[in-house]
Amino acid sequence: MSNESDEDPDSVEKVTRTDVGCSMEARLKRGTETRDEDRMTIEAKGETAEETIAEFYELLEEYEQEIGGRLRDIQPEEDDEEADE
């Protein structure tokens, strides 16, 4: 049993990719100054638009409740910056 590509080294095998479902992406930016700025990309995927939107809202809520606050907490405060100067 021989594969066509084994016989002809110059042949190219073509692969067609098919994605099924729905995806959604939002890019968020909080703050205006370099040390007071967070950027986040939230991506959600699902088999249907309804599933995708539900997953997106779950991820957004997680960001709002946990991740956003944690990012702000690790930023230096102005008093710390002035002490370093």
C-alpha positions in Angstrom: 0.0 0.0 0.0 1.6 3.2 -1.2 0.8 6.8 -0.5 0.8 9.2 -3.4 3.2 11.6 -1.5 5.6 8.7 -1.1 5.8 8.3 -4.8 6.2 12.0 -5.7 8.4 14.0 -3.3 7.2 17.2 -4.9 3.5 16.6 -4.3 1.7 18.7 -1.6 -1.0 17.4 0.6 -3.8 19.9 1.1 -5.7 20.0 4.3 -9.0 21.9 4.7 -9.8 23.2 8.2 -13.4 23.6 9.2 -14.4 25.4 12.4 -17.8 24.7 13.8 -19.4 27.0 16.3 -19.0 30.6 17.3 -16.3 32.8 18.9 -16.3 36.2 20.5 -13.5 38.5 21.6 -13.4 41.8 23.5 -10.4 43.9 24.4 -10.6 46.0 27.5 -8.4 48.8 28.7 -8.7 50.4 32.1 -6.9 53.5 33.1 -5.1 56.2 31.2 -1.6 56.4 32.6 1.2 53.9 32.1 1.2 52.8 35.8 -2.5 52.9 36.1 -3.4 50.9 33.0 -4.7 47.3 32.6 -5.3 45.6 29.3 -7.3 42.4 29.1 -8.5 40.3 26.2 -11.5 38.0 26.9 -12.1 35.3 24.3 -15.1 32.9 24.4 -16.0 30.0 22.2 -19.1 27.8 22.0 -21.1 25.6 19.6 -23.8 28.3 19.4 -24.0 32.0 19.8 -26.0 31.5 23.0 -23.3 29.3 24.5 -20.5 31.7 23.5 -22.3 34.7 25.0 -22.9 32.7 28.3 -19.2 31.8 28.5 -18.2 35.4 27.7 -20.3 36.7 30.6 -18.8 34.1 33.0 -15.3 35.2 32.0 -16.2 38.9 32.2 -17.7 38.4 35.7 -14.5 36.5 36.8 -12.4 39.4 35.5 -14.6 42.0 37.3 -14.6 40.1 40.6 -11.1 38.6 40.8 -8.6 39.5 38.2 -9.2 43.2 37.8 -8.8 43.9 41.5 -5.7 41.7 41.7 -4.1 43.6 38.8 -4.7 46.9 40.5 -3.4 45.6 43.8 0.1 44.8 42.4 0.6 48.3 41.0 3.0 50.5 43.0 1.4 53.4 44.9 2.6 57.0 44.3 4.2 57.2 47.7 6.4 54.2 46.9 7.4 55.8 43.6 8.3 59.1 45.2 10.4 57.3 47.9 12.4 55.6 45.2 13.3 58.9 43.4 
